[in-house]
C-alpha cells in the first residue's frame, strides 16, 4: 500500500483528498501547516507528497526546497490556486515533480498520482553507474569518481528521466511532461538548453556526447 502525505490547510479540501485517495487504496496522512509537513516528510518514508503552496508557517516552496536539500527524494505533486507560469516553474525548479492548479479534476489528480508512483517504482537501481558517473537516486546526487557534481533539480530530473528510459528515444514533449510537468508552458528550446548544460557536467567531450544522444528532429536518448 503506497503511503501519501497530503499537505493542505483547508479542512474541506484536505478531507476530500484524504477520502478520495483512501478509496483508491492508499494509506493517507494529512498535515495542515508547513512546519508539521516539513517535519513529517523527513521523519517517515513516503511514496508521494501532495503539497499545497499556500500554508501557515512555511509555504510549499520552502518545504520543497528544504526536502530536496535534505536529500529527500520522495515525489512531490504541488497543489495551488496560483495560475502564473512563473509560480509553476519556480516549484518545479525547486524540485517538485508535477503541478496541479486548483480547481482540479479529481480524475486528473488520480491519474497524476498514479503516474508519479509508477515512475518512482520503475526498475532502476538506487545507484546507476555509467563510465565514471554514478546517479544516486536514494541521495538525489550525481558523482564523478566519487565526487559530487552540482546539478540543479531540473538537471537531475532530466538525467533521471533519460536514465530510466535508457536505450529509448524520448521526445522533447515527453521530457517536458516528465521533467517540467503537464500544463507548464516552456518551449522545446528549454529542453535543448538543459541538455547542453547537463552534457557539460557529465560528458568527457560535451561537443561529442557519449551518453546523451541527440536524435535529430525527435528528441534525446540515453546510451549507457
Secondary structure, DSSP 8 states (H G I E B T S, - for coil): --EEEEE---HHHHHHHHHHHHHTT-EEEEE-SHHHHHHHHHHS--SEEEEESS-SSS-HHHHHHHHHHTT---EEEEEES---HHHHHHHHHTT-SEEEESS--HHHHHHHHHHHHHHHTSS--SEEEETTEEEETTTTEEEETTEEE---HHHHHHHHHHHHTTTSEEEHHHHIIIII-TT----HHHHHHHHHHHHHHH-SSGGG-SSEEEETTTEEEE--
